[in-house]
């Protein structure tokens, strides 16, 4: 029974790592999920659709604690300041 549990944990680790990799390295996937996809990022909509489908599958397979771990592992990029009045 413990062998099955270890395999399941290893599979979750692999899925979590794949999700982190997709969300942190593929700007088009991230932009599409945020609803900010630019024309330049739509260069290969077939690949983008496949990547988005993979993200959906990975999210559906991961239990909430593993999904939370994956999201917390993503790199943080602070939003740029907007407008001239931002620095006072």
C-alpha positions as CSV (number, residue, x, y, z in Angstrom):
1,X,0.0,0.0,0.0
2,X,2.8,2.4,0.8
3,X,4.3,1.9,-2.7
4,X,1.0,3.2,-4.2
5,X,1.1,6.2,-1.8
6,X,4.7,7.1,-2.8
7,X,3.8,6.8,-6.5
8,X,0.9,9.1,-6.0
9,X,3.0,11.6,-4.1
10,X,5.6,11.5,-6.8
11,X,3.0,12.0,-9.5
12,X,1.6,15.0,-7.6
13,X,5.2,16.4,-7.2
14,X,5.7,16.0,-11.0
15,X,2.3,17.7,-11.8
16,X,3.0,20.5,-9.4
17,X,6.4,21.1,-10.9
18,X,5.0,21.1,-14.4
19,X,2.3,23.6,-13.4
20,X,4.9,25.9,-11.8
21,X,7.1,25.6,-15.0
22,X,4.2,26.4,-17.3
23,X,3.0,29.4,-15.3
24,X,6.5,30.8,-14.7
25,X,8.1,30.4,-18.1
26,X,5.2,30.8,-20.6
27,X,4.2,34.4,-20.7
28,X,1.4,33.7,-23.2
29,X,-0.2,31.2,-20.8
30,X,0.0,33.6,-17.9
31,X,-1.3,36.5,-20.0
32,X,-4.2,34.4,-21.3
33,X,-5.2,33.3,-17.8
34,X,-5.2,37.0,-16.7
35,X,-7.1,38.1,-19.8
36,X,-4.3,40.2,-21.0
37,X,-3.1,38.3,-24.1
38,X,-1.5,40.6,-26.6
39,X,-1.5,40.1,-30.4
40,X,2.2,39.3,-30.3
41,X,1.5,36.5,-27.8
42,X,-1.1,34.9,-30.1
43,X,1.5,33.8,-32.6
44,X,0.8,30.1,-32.1
45,X,-2.8,29.7,-30.9
46,X,-2.7,25.9,-31.3
47,X,0.2,25.6,-28.9
48,X,-1.3,28.1,-26.5
49,X,-4.6,26.2,-26.5
50,X,-2.7,22.9,-25.8
51,X,-0.8,24.6,-22.9
52,X,-4.0,26.1,-21.4
53,X,-5.6,22.7,-21.6
54,X,-2.7,21.2,-19.8
55,X,-2.9,23.8,-17.1
56,X,-6.6,23.0,-16.7
57,X,-5.9,19.3,-16.4
58,X,-3.0,19.8,-13.9
59,X,-5.2,22.1,-11.7
60,X,-8.0,19.6,-11.8
61,X,-5.7,16.8,-10.7
62,X,-4.0,18.6,-7.8
63,X,-5.6,18.6,-4.4
64,X,-6.0,22.2,-2.9
65,X,-2.9,22.0,-0.6
66,X,-0.7,21.1,-3.6
67,X,-2.3,23.7,-5.8
68,X,-1.7,26.3,-3.1
69,X,2.0,25.2,-2.8
70,X,2.4,25.6,-6.6
71,X,0.9,29.1,-6.6
72,X,3.0,30.1,-3.7
73,X,6.1,28.9,-5.5
74,X,5.6,31.2,-8.5
75,X,8.0,34.1,-8.7
76,X,6.6,37.5,-7.5
77,X,6.9,40.5,-9.8
78,X,5.5,43.7,-8.3
79,X,3.2,45.7,-10.5
80,X,4.8,48.7,-12.1
81,X,3.8,52.1,-10.9
82,X,1.4,54.0,-13.0
83,X,1.2,57.6,-13.9
84,X,3.5,60.6,-13.2
85,X,1.9,61.2,-9.8
86,X,3.0,57.8,-8.5
87,X,6.2,59.2,-7.0
88,X,5.5,61.9,-4.5
